[in-house]
Amino acid sequence: MWVYRSPIGPFVIRRAGDGRYELWHDSECYGRYMDPVAAADDVYTHHTGCHRWDDLNVPDEPTDLGEWEKL
């Protein structure tokens, strides 16, 4: 599991029971992915479907999964 503590609260990437990865913010899943890198890329490019995030300009956001906190 990986966490990015964004200005609007944490985004979490976690593995689902079927082996895919899910992107969560609060109690909502914003996507299912074949790998966690794709989920982190959607956060970086602001294409998550979470309008609070997608419309926000963040200067120091992580550019790749390696900058997320691994739990």
N, C-alpha and C positions, 0 to 999 in steps of 0.2 A: 504494500500500500504506500502511496505517495501523497504528500500534502503540500499545497501551495497556499500560504496564508495571505490572501489577497486583501485589498482595501475594502471589499464588500463581504469578507468572510472567507473561510477556507474552502478551497476546491480539493476534492479527494478523488484519486484514481485507485480503484480497487478491483481485484480479480473476482469475477462472478463464478458461480458454480459450474458453468459450461465452458470455462477456460477463457472467455473473452474478458475485456476490461471495461469498466464503467466509470464515467465521469460524474461525480456528485457535487452539488452545492446545496447547502441546507439539507432538506429532505427530498430533493428532486434529482433524478437521474437525467443528465443532459446528453447522454450518448453511450453507445456500446461500440467497442473497437476490438480489432484483432490484436493490437499491441498497445502498451501504455504510451509509447512515443506519439502515436497518432492523437491520443487524447490530450497530451501536453501541448502538441502543436495547435490544436483547436483553441486552447486557452491562450496561447501566445498570439495567434492570429485573430483572436476575438471572433471566432465562429463557433461558439458553444451553443447558441440558442437561448442563453441566459441574457436577456436584454440589459439588465443592470450592468453586466460585465462587458458585453459586446459593444455597448455605446460609450464605455469609459476609456479614457486615455491614461495609461499607467506608464511612467518613465522607467521603472526598475523591475519590470516583470521578468520572470525566468524565460530564457530563450529556448531552453530544452529541458527534458526530463531530469538531466543530471543536476539541475539547479533546484529541483523540488526536494523537500525533506522526505527521506525514506524511513518508513516506520516498520 
